[in-house]
Amino acid sequence: MNMLTFMLSLSLIISATLTLLNFWLAQTKPDSEKLSPYECGFDPLGSARLPFSIRFFLVAILFLLFDLEIALLLPLPWAIQLHSPTVTLAWTLTIISLLTLGLVYEWLQGGLEWAE
């Protein structure tokens, strides 16, 4: 099997799996809070000087981390043209698995929960 065919099929399988998982796990019943114009949860009539929760910054840092992951994985299609593409694939899977384990750990510790 050609390495390019393998990478394309692996990308297609992962994308399809994540898309189906999203459709399966997503909440499709909007409530009154979600339908309100201020869905962020802040009171639009209160003081503008209220401090942000530390959880907001944690989610922002996680977003930046996964955004940097995409920047690290963007050169992957060109990197498979190297002499040993299996090493490139191994490093890619290592990066993805480490970030996935970190996300699962944060999720299980309750770091992504907004309500306490």
C-alpha positions in Angstrom: 0.0 0.0 0.0 1.3 3.4 -1.0 2.1 5.7 1.9 0.1 8.5 0.4 -2.9 6.2 0.0 -2.5 5.1 3.6 -2.4 8.7 4.9 -5.4 9.8 2.8 -7.5 6.8 3.9 -6.4 7.3 7.6 -7.4 11.0 7.3 -10.7 10.1 5.8 -11.4 7.5 8.5 -10.5 9.8 11.4 -12.5 12.7 9.9 -15.6 10.5 9.3 -15.3 9.0 12.8 -15.1 12.4 14.5 -18.0 13.8 12.4 -20.2 10.9 13.3 -19.2 11.2 16.9 -20.1 14.9 16.9 -23.5 14.2 15.4 -24.1 11.5 18.0 -23.0 13.4 21.1 -24.2 16.9 20.2 -27.2 18.4 22.0 -29.8 19.5 19.5 -32.4 20.8 22.0 -31.8 24.5 22.5 -33.0 25.9 25.9 -33.9 29.4 26.8 -30.4 30.4 27.7 -29.1 29.2 24.4 -31.7 31.1 22.5 -31.2 34.4 24.4 -29.1 37.1 22.6 -26.5 36.9 25.4 -25.7 33.3 25.4 -22.3 33.8 27.1 -23.9 33.8 30.6 -23.0 37.3 31.6 -25.7 39.8 32.7 -25.7 42.5 30.1 -27.1 45.1 32.6 -24.5 44.5 35.4 -21.1 46.0 35.9 -18.6 45.6 33.1 -15.7 45.3 35.6 -16.5 41.8 36.9 -13.5 39.5 36.9 -13.4 36.5 34.6 -13.4 33.0 35.9 -10.1 31.1 35.7 -12.0 28.4 33.7 -12.4 30.8 30.9 -8.7 31.2 30.6 -8.2 27.4 30.8 -10.5 26.8 27.9 -8.7 29.6 26.0 -5.3 28.0 26.7 -6.7 24.6 25.5 -7.9 26.2 22.3 -4.5 27.7 21.7 -2.8 24.4 22.4 -5.0 22.6 19.9 -4.6 25.4 17.4 -0.8 25.0 17.7 -1.3 21.3 17.1 -2.8 22.0 13.8 0.1 24.2 12.9 2.5 21.4 13.8 0.6 18.9 11.7 0.1 21.0 8.6 3.5 20.1 7.0 2.6 16.4 7.4 1.5 15.8 3.7 4.9 17.1 2.5 6.8 15.2 5.3 5.6 11.8 4.0 7.9 12.3 1.0 11.0 11.9 3.2 13.2 8.8 3.3 11.4 7.3 6.3 7.8 8.3 6.4 7.0 5.8 9.1 9.1 7.9 11.5 7.0 11.0 10.6 3.8 9.0 11.1 5.1 7.8 14.5 5.9 11.3 15.7 2.5 12.5 14.4 0.7 9.8 16.3 2.8 10.6 19.4 1.8 14.2 19.3 -1.9 13.5 18.8 -2.0 10.8 21.5 -0.2 13.0 24.0 -2.6 15.9 23.4 -5.6 13.5 23.5 -4.4 12.1 26.8 -4.1 15.6 28.2 -7.5 16.5 27.1 -9.0 13.4 28.6 -7.2 14.1 31.8 -8.6 17.6 32.0 -12.0 16.4 31.2 -12.0 13.7 33.9 -10.6 16.2 36.5 -13.5 18.5 35.7 -11.4 21.3 34.4 -13.8 21.9 31.5 -17.0 22.1 33.6 -18.4 25.6 33.8 -20.6 25.0 36.8 -19.1 24.0 40.1 
